[in-house]
Amino acid sequence: MIIPRNDKPYFYPPFFDISCFWQESTGLSHKIRVYIPFETTMTFTPFLGVMVNRKQFEYFTIEDNPMRKPNAKLLSDEDAESVIAWIKLNRVALLQHWYQEIGTGTLCFSLKKI
């Protein structure tokens, strides 16, 4: 898996609406940002961001085998593995939210803590 993919453009905000989930609700060591694309005529690789500090994020795909954005090493390998496990645990709800099949409120109650 490589991001960006030619068949699925990979963009950063402001092309997306953002929902934030704090460590207490995810069980992870960092804040999570879940995105929804504004532009529905383009195909994007579903992804989420992990806030490393106020200005730096590491991005992961939302798929069966989540991957880190290439060349991103802001998180420790242990933290990255935890994020990947959390994505796998919540993949169905995250993808439903990405494709706007469920709203943010439903997502909040659907997400499981790691």
OpenMM code with the backbone's topology and positions (N, CA, C; nanometers):
from openmm import Vec3, app, unit

residues = "MET ILE ILE PRO ARG ASN ASP LYS PRO TYR PHE TYR PRO PRO PHE PHE ASP ILE SER CYS PHE TRP GLN GLU SER THR GLY LEU SER HIS LYS ILE ARG VAL TYR ILE PRO PHE GLU THR THR MET THR PHE THR PRO PHE LEU GLY VAL MET VAL ASN ARG LYS GLN PHE GLU TYR PHE THR ILE GLU ASP ASN PRO MET ARG LYS PRO ASN ALA LYS LEU LEU SER ASP GLU ASP ALA GLU SER VAL ILE ALA TRP ILE LYS LEU ASN ARG VAL ALA LEU LEU GLN HIS TRP TYR GLN GLU ILE GLY THR GLY THR LEU CYS PHE SER LEU LYS LYS ILE".split()
positions = [
    Vec3(0.0832, -0.1165, 0.0000),
    Vec3(0.0000, 0.0000, 0.0000),
    Vec3(0.0882, 0.1236, 0.0000),
    Vec3(0.0611, 0.2115, -0.0909),
    Vec3(0.1363, 0.3355, -0.0996),
    Vec3(0.0369, 0.4510, -0.1059),
    Vec3(0.0642, 0.5540, -0.0296),
    Vec3(-0.0177, 0.6752, -0.0354),
    Vec3(0.0735, 0.7863, -0.0838),
    Vec3(0.0448, 0.8650, -0.1842),
    Vec3(-0.0812, 0.8618, -0.2576),
    Vec3(-0.0850, 0.7499, -0.3618),
    Vec3(-0.2045, 0.7076, -0.3961),
    Vec3(-0.2228, 0.6104, -0.5026),
    Vec3(-0.2758, 0.6860, -0.6232),
    Vec3(-0.2328, 0.6466, -0.7401),
    Vec3(-0.2764, 0.7155, -0.8612),
    Vec3(-0.4270, 0.7072, -0.8800),
    Vec3(-0.4864, 0.5940, -0.8404),
    Vec3(-0.6300, 0.5762, -0.8597),
    Vec3(-0.7124, 0.6395, -0.7481),
    Vec3(-0.6497, 0.6716, -0.6347),
    Vec3(-0.7208, 0.7297, -0.5221),
    Vec3(-0.6379, 0.8424, -0.4626),
    Vec3(-0.6686, 0.9664, -0.4992),
    Vec3(-0.5891, 1.0789, -0.4473),
    Vec3(-0.5924, 1.0855, -0.2949),
    Vec3(-0.4849, 1.1288, -0.2374),
    Vec3(-0.4706, 1.1410, -0.0922),
    Vec3(-0.4479, 1.2877, -0.0609),
    Vec3(-0.5419, 1.3493, 0.0096),
    Vec3(-0.5326, 1.4911, 0.0401),
    Vec3(-0.5345, 1.5127, 0.1900),
    Vec3(-0.4863, 1.6263, 0.2306),
    Vec3(-0.4904, 1.6691, 0.3700),
    Vec3(-0.6013, 1.7729, 0.3856),
    Vec3(-0.6412, 1.8026, 0.5085),
    Vec3(-0.7363, 1.9117, 0.5294),
    Vec3(-0.6829, 2.0357, 0.4583),
    Vec3(-0.7624, 2.1251, 0.4071),
    Vec3(-0.9027, 2.1522, 0.4392),
    Vec3(-1.0043, 2.0833, 0.3497),
    Vec3(-0.9701, 1.9750, 0.2844),
    Vec3(-1.0648, 1.9046, 0.1987),
    Vec3(-1.1592, 1.8146, 0.2773),
    Vec3(-1.1475, 1.8168, 0.4094),
    Vec3(-1.2220, 1.7228, 0.4917),
    Vec3(-1.2848, 1.7904, 0.6124),
    Vec3(-1.3930, 1.7313, 0.6596),
    Vec3(-1.4508, 1.7658, 0.7889),
    Vec3(-1.3802, 1.6772, 0.8909),
    Vec3(-1.3588, 1.7282, 1.0119),
    Vec3(-1.2780, 1.6575, 1.1105),
    Vec3(-1.3567, 1.6333, 1.2393),
    Vec3(-1.3472, 1.5121, 1.2918),
    Vec3(-1.3985, 1.4786, 1.4246),
    Vec3(-1.2801, 1.4316, 1.5082),
    Vec3(-1.2708, 1.4804, 1.6323),
    Vec3(-1.1573, 1.4451, 1.7177),
    Vec3(-1.2017, 1.3520, 1.8296),
    Vec3(-1.1173, 1.2554, 1.8595),
    Vec3(-1.1435, 1.1608, 1.9679),
    Vec3(-1.0229, 1.1588, 2.0609),
    Vec3(-1.0496, 1.1864, 2.1870),
    Vec3(-0.9442, 1.1971, 2.2882),
    Vec3(-0.9007, 1.0599, 2.3373),
    Vec3(-0.7860, 1.0581, 2.4002),
    Vec3(-0.7251, 0.9349, 2.4497),
    Vec3(-0.8195, 0.8568, 2.5411),
    Vec3(-0.8974, 0.9263, 2.6222),
    Vec3(-0.9877, 0.8594, 2.7163),
    Vec3(-1.0949, 0.7764, 2.6456),
    Vec3(-1.1328, 0.8170, 2.5247),
    Vec3(-1.2376, 0.7440, 2.4531),
    Vec3(-1.1828, 0.6359, 2.3605),
    Vec3(-1.0523, 0.6415, 2.3284),
    Vec3(-0.9948, 0.5420, 2.2371),
    Vec3(-0.9047, 0.4403, 2.3068),
    Vec3(-0.8482, 0.4797, 2.4205),
    Vec3(-0.7517, 0.3951, 2.4882),
    Vec3(-0.6112, 0.4086, 2.4302),
    Vec3(-0.5941, 0.4974, 2.3331),
    Vec3(-0.4629, 0.5190, 2.2717),
    Vec3(-0.3870, 0.6280, 2.3454),
    Vec3(-0.2608, 0.6431, 2.3133),
    Vec3(-0.1783, 0.7424, 2.3822),
    Vec3(-0.1830, 0.8799, 2.3155),
    Vec3(-0.2511, 0.8909, 2.2016),
    Vec3(-0.2593, 1.0180, 2.1293),
    Vec3(-0.4029, 1.0439, 2.0850),
    Vec3(-0.4329, 1.1705, 2.0582),
    Vec3(-0.5623, 1.2121, 2.0062),
    Vec3(-0.5756, 1.1660, 1.8614),
    Vec3(-0.6966, 1.1230, 1.8233),
    Vec3(-0.7249, 1.0755, 1.6879),
    Vec3(-0.8138, 1.1765, 1.6163),
    Vec3(-0.7836, 1.2036, 1.4902),
    Vec3(-0.8710, 1.2837, 1.4052),
    Vec3(-0.9267, 1.1931, 1.2967),
    Vec3(-1.0600, 1.1901, 1.2885),
    Vec3(-1.1286, 1.1114, 1.1870),
    Vec3(-1.1844, 1.2101, 1.0851),
    Vec3(-1.1629, 1.1828, 0.9588),
    Vec3(-1.1987, 1.2756, 0.8518),
    Vec3(-1.3159, 1.2239, 0.7691),
    Vec3(-1.3890, 1.3194, 0.7081),
    Vec3(-1.4916, 1.2891, 0.6081),
    Vec3(-1.4612, 1.3799, 0.4892),
    Vec3(-1.4511, 1.3254, 0.3679),
    Vec3(-1.4214, 1.4113, 0.2524),
    Vec3(-1.5404, 1.5007, 0.2176),
    Vec3(-1.5128, 1.6291, 0.1903),
    Vec3(-1.6165, 1.7202, 0.1419),
    Vec3(-1.6518, 1.6882, -0.0018),
    Vec3(-1.5501, 1.6578, -0.0796),
    Vec3(-1.5669, 1.6357, -0.2226),
    Vec3(-1.6049, 1.4905, -0.2462),
    Vec3(-1.7301, 1.4661, -0.2820),
    Vec3(-1.7761, 1.3283, -0.2998),
    Vec3(-1.7634, 1.2797, -0.4438),
    Vec3(-1.7214, 1.3671, -0.5359),
    Vec3(-1.7052, 1.3239, -0.6748),
    Vec3(-1.5669, 1.2640, -0.6992),
    Vec3(-1.4758, 1.2800, -0.6025),
    Vec3(-1.3425, 1.2222, -0.6150),
    Vec3(-1.3314, 1.1012, -0.5224),
    Vec3(-1.2421, 1.0110, -0.5551),
    Vec3(-1.2201, 0.8933, -0.4725),
    Vec3(-1.0942, 0.9149, -0.3898),
    Vec3(-1.1096, 0.9062, -0.2576),
    Vec3(-0.9981, 0.9238, -0.1666),
    Vec3(-0.9663, 0.7924, -0.0974),
    Vec3(-0.8434, 0.7768, -0.0568),
    Vec3(-0.8059, 0.6652, 0.0290),
    Vec3(-0.8561, 0.6975, 0.1691),
    Vec3(-0.9450, 0.6159, 0.2270),
    Vec3(-0.9901, 0.6444, 0.3633),
    Vec3(-0.8713, 0.6460, 0.4597),
    Vec3(-0.8651, 0.7495, 0.5435),
    Vec3(-0.7538, 0.7616, 0.6370),
    Vec3(-0.7973, 0.8355, 0.7626),
    Vec3(-0.7139, 0.8287, 0.8644),
    Vec3(-0.7317, 0.9089, 0.9852),
    Vec3(-0.5961, 0.9597, 1.0278),
    Vec3(-0.5977, 1.0608, 1.1138),
    Vec3(-0.4742, 1.1211, 1.1602),
    Vec3(-0.4557, 1.1023, 1.3093),
    Vec3(-0.3315, 1.0878, 1.3495),
    Vec3(-0.2962, 1.0776, 1.4905),
    Vec3(-0.2175, 1.2035, 1.5253),
    Vec3(-0.2685, 1.2785, 1.6226),
    Vec3(-0.2024, 1.4031, 1.6610),
    Vec3(-0.0814, 1.3706, 1.7477),
    Vec3(0.0372, 1.3988, 1.6969),
    Vec3(0.1611, 1.3743, 1.7697),
    Vec3(0.1925, 1.4942, 1.8586),
    Vec3(0.1732, 1.6128, 1.8047),
    Vec3(0.1804, 1.7365, 1.8823),
    Vec3(0.0888, 1.8362, 1.8122),
    Vec3(0.0902, 1.9609, 1.8542),
    Vec3(-0.0068, 2.0572, 1.8009),
    Vec3(0.0022, 2.0778, 1.6498),
    Vec3(0.1160, 2.0513, 1.5903),
    Vec3(0.1329, 2.0787, 1.4480),
    Vec3(0.1730, 1.9578, 1.3651),
    Vec3(0.1887, 1.8436, 1.4274),
    Vec3(0.2332, 1.7262, 1.3527),
    Vec3(0.1361, 1.6104, 1.3710),
    Vec3(0.1060, 1.5472, 1.2582),
    Vec3(0.0160, 1.4324, 1.2562),
    Vec3(0.0823, 1.3191, 1.1802),
    Vec3(0.0459, 1.1997, 1.2184),
    Vec3(0.0843, 1.0832, 1.1398),
    Vec3(-0.0452, 1.0224, 1.0885),
    Vec3(-0.0462, 0.9810, 0.9624),
    Vec3(-0.1688, 0.9348, 0.8987),
    Vec3(-0.1646, 0.7846, 0.8730),
    Vec3(-0.2817, 0.7220, 0.8893),
    Vec3(-0.2980, 0.5786, 0.8701),
    Vec3(-0.4196, 0.5552, 0.7812),
    Vec3(-0.4124, 0.4536, 0.6961),
    Vec3(-0.5274, 0.4185, 0.6135),
    Vec3(-0.6282, 0.3417, 0.6982),
    Vec3(-0.7534, 0.3470, 0.6547),
    Vec3(-0.8594, 0.2689, 0.7181),
    Vec3(-0.8938, 0.1581, 0.6192),
    Vec3(-0.8429, 0.0389, 0.6465),
    Vec3(-0.8664, -0.0769, 0.5607),
    Vec3(-0.8390, -0.2026, 0.6416),
    Vec3(-0.8531, -0.3185, 0.5788),
    Vec3(-0.8313, -0.4447, 0.6508),
    Vec3(-0.6942, -0.4503, 0.7160),
    Vec3(-0.5927, -0.4058, 0.6449),
    Vec3(-0.4566, -0.4011, 0.6967),
    Vec3(-0.4077, -0.2568, 0.6935),
    Vec3(-0.4421, -0.1781, 0.7966),
    Vec3(-0.4065, -0.0363, 0.7975),
    Vec3(-0.2558, -0.0165, 0.7850),
    Vec3(-0.2207, 0.0887, 0.7142),
    Vec3(-0.0803, 0.1206, 0.6912),
    Vec3(-0.0541, 0.2649, 0.7301),
    Vec3(0.0698, 0.2900, 0.7735),
    Vec3(0.1158, 0.4265, 0.7986),
    Vec3(0.1455, 0.4942, 0.6662),
    Vec3(0.1308, 0.6256, 0.6658),
    Vec3(0.1742, 0.7018, 0.5496),
    Vec3(0.3233, 0.6775, 0.5321),
    Vec3(0.3666, 0.6486, 0.4105),
    Vec3(0.5087, 0.6217, 0.3884),
    Vec3(0.5984, 0.7345, 0.4398),
    Vec3(0.7124, 0.6956, 0.4913),
    Vec3(0.8148, 0.7875, 0.5423),
    Vec3(0.7711, 0.8673, 0.6645),
    Vec3(0.6658, 0.8246, 0.7304),
    Vec3(0.6212, 0.8935, 0.8516),
    Vec3(0.6653, 0.8112, 0.9721),
    Vec3(0.7440, 0.8701, 1.0558),
    Vec3(0.7929, 0.8003, 1.1746),
    Vec3(0.7846, 0.8929, 1.2952),
    Vec3(0.6730, 0.9600, 1.3112),
    Vec3(0.6563, 1.0499, 1.4242),
    Vec3(0.6187, 0.9742, 1.5514),
    Vec3(0.5473, 0.8637, 1.5353),
    Vec3(0.5077, 0.7805, 1.6493),
    Vec3(0.6090, 0.6684, 1.6689),
    Vec3(0.6184, 0.6229, 1.7911),
    Vec3(0.7008, 0.5042, 1.8159),
    Vec3(0.6335, 0.3854, 1.7469),
    Vec3(0.7095, 0.2810, 1.7206),
    Vec3(0.6520, 0.1612, 1.6583),
    Vec3(0.5422, 0.1019, 1.7462),
    Vec3(0.5607, 0.1064, 1.8775),
    Vec3(0.4606, 0.0540, 1.9703),
    Vec3(0.3298, 0.1334, 1.9611),
    Vec3(0.3395, 0.2665, 1.9578),
    Vec3(0.2195, 0.3498, 1.9445),
    Vec3(0.1524, 0.3273, 1.8096),
    Vec3(0.2315, 0.3135, 1.7039),
    Vec3(0.1761, 0.2890, 1.5710),
    Vec3(0.1021, 0.1559, 1.5670),
    Vec3(0.1564, 0.0543, 1.6289),
    Vec3(0.0891, -0.0763, 1.6335),
    Vec3(-0.0428, -0.0671, 1.7105),
    Vec3(-0.0458, 0.0138, 1.8154),
    Vec3(-0.1701, 0.0339, 1.8907),
    Vec3(-0.2752, 0.1025, 1.8047),
    Vec3(-0.2330, 0.2022, 1.7275),
    Vec3(-0.3261, 0.2716, 1.6380),
    Vec3(-0.3798, 0.1744, 1.5336),
    Vec3(-0.2929, 0.0932, 1.4766),
    Vec3(-0.3353, -0.0056, 1.3765),
    Vec3(-0.4345, -0.1048, 1.4378),
    Vec3(-0.4089, -0.1497, 1.5588),
    Vec3(-0.5017, -0.2411, 1.6261),
    Vec3(-0.6366, -0.1724, 1.6499),
    Vec3(-0.6351, -0.0447, 1.6878),
    Vec3(-0.7592, 0.0303, 1.7113),
    Vec3(-0.8377, 0.0470, 1.5814),
    Vec3(-0.7671, 0.0745, 1.4721),
    Vec3(-0.8347, 0.0872, 1.3423),
    Vec3(-0.8992, -0.0458, 1.3040),
    Vec3(-0.8275, -0.1550, 1.3210),
    Vec3(-0.8835, -0.2870, 1.2888),
    Vec3(-1.0075, -0.3158, 1.3729),
    Vec3(-1.0021, -0.2800, 1.5002),
    Vec3(-1.1147, -0.3019, 1.5914),
    Vec3(-1.2371, -0.2205, 1.5494),
    Vec3(-1.2150, -0.1021, 1.4944),
    Vec3(-1.3237, -0.0090, 1.4631),
    Vec3(-1.3406, 0.0174, 1.3137),
    Vec3(-1.2801, -0.0656, 1.2310),
    Vec3(-1.2769, -0.0427, 1.0860),
    Vec3(-1.4154, -0.0235, 1.0245),
    Vec3(-1.5098, -0.1082, 1.0592),
    Vec3(-1.6433, -0.1005, 0.9977),
    Vec3(-1.7078, 0.0351, 1.0265),
    Vec3(-1.7092, 0.0765, 1.1525),
    Vec3(-1.7703, 0.2056, 1.1884),
    Vec3(-1.6938, 0.3226, 1.1262),
    Vec3(-1.5609, 0.3150, 1.1247),
    Vec3(-1.4813, 0.4231, 1.0659),
    Vec3(-1.5096, 0.4382, 0.9167),
    Vec3(-1.5215, 0.3253, 0.8461),
    Vec3(-1.5517, 0.3316, 0.7031),
    Vec3(-1.6943, 0.3786, 0.6775),
    Vec3(-1.7885, 0.3358, 0.7605),
    Vec3(-1.9265, 0.3847, 0.7457),
    Vec3(-1.9305, 0.5363, 0.7638),
    Vec3(-1.8546, 0.5860, 0.8584),
    Vec3(-1.8476, 0.7301, 0.8805),
    Vec3(-1.7796, 0.7987, 0.7621),
    Vec3(-1.6702, 0.7425, 0.7138),
    Vec3(-1.5973, 0.7998, 0.5998),
    Vec3(-1.6908, 0.8160, 0.4802),
    Vec3(-1.7708, 0.7113, 0.4524),
    Vec3(-1.8612, 0.7136, 0.3373),
    Vec3(-1.9956, 0.7788, 0.3704),
    Vec3(-2.0043, 0.8412, 0.4855),
    Vec3(-2.1199, 0.9168, 0.5307),
    Vec3(-2.2469, 0.8328, 0.5384),
    Vec3(-2.2298, 0.7060, 0.5760),
    Vec3(-2.3430, 0.6179, 0.5995),
    Vec3(-2.3941, 0.6338, 0.7421),
    Vec3(-2.3062, 0.6793, 0.8321),
    Vec3(-2.3453, 0.7106, 0.9695),
    Vec3(-2.2880, 0.8475, 1.0053),
    Vec3(-2.3541, 0.9149, 1.0983),
    Vec3(-2.3076, 1.0447, 1.1423),
    Vec3(-2.2048, 1.0331, 1.2533),
    Vec3(-2.1522, 1.1474, 1.2926),
    Vec3(-2.0499, 1.1506, 1.3963),
    Vec3(-2.1053, 1.1020, 1.5298),
    Vec3(-2.2307, 1.1353, 1.5614),
    Vec3(-2.2911, 1.0889, 1.6860),
    Vec3(-2.2964, 0.9375, 1.6934),
    Vec3(-2.3373, 0.8749, 1.5848),
    Vec3(-2.3420, 0.7282, 1.5799),
    Vec3(-2.2019, 0.6706, 1.5894),
    Vec3(-2.1070, 0.7348, 1.5224),
    Vec3(-1.9681, 0.6888, 1.5303),
    Vec3(-1.9188, 0.6904, 1.6748),
    Vec3(-1.9489, 0.7981, 1.7464),
    Vec3(-1.9051, 0.8098, 1.8857),
    Vec3(-1.9493, 0.6905, 1.9688),
    Vec3(-2.0734, 0.6469, 1.9485),
    Vec3(-2.1243, 0.5355, 2.0268),
    Vec3(-2.0827, 0.3995, 1.9711),
    Vec3(-2.0311, 0.3976, 1.8498),
    Vec3(-1.9894, 0.2716, 1.7866),
    Vec3(-1.8439, 0.2360, 1.8147),
    Vec3(-1.7611, 0.3369, 1.8415),
    Vec3(-1.6182, 0.3106, 1.8581),
    Vec3(-1.5887, 0.2347, 1.9873),
    Vec3(-1.4976, 0.1394, 1.9742),
    Vec3(-1.4556, 0.0598, 2.0900),
    Vec3(-1.3180, 0.1048, 2.1349),
    Vec3(-1.2988, 0.1007, 2.2640),
    Vec3(-1.1710, 0.1377, 2.3245),
    Vec3(-1.0760, 0.0184, 2.3161),
    Vec3(-0.9506, 0.0474, 2.2948),
    Vec3(-0.8515, -0.0608, 2.2861),
    Vec3(-0.8007, -0.0979, 2.4253),
] * unit.nanometer
topology = app.Topology()
chain = topology.addChain("A")
for resn in residues:
    res = topology.addResidue(resn, chain)
    for name in ("N", "CA", "C"):
        topology.addAtom(name, app.Element.getBySymbol(name[0]), res)
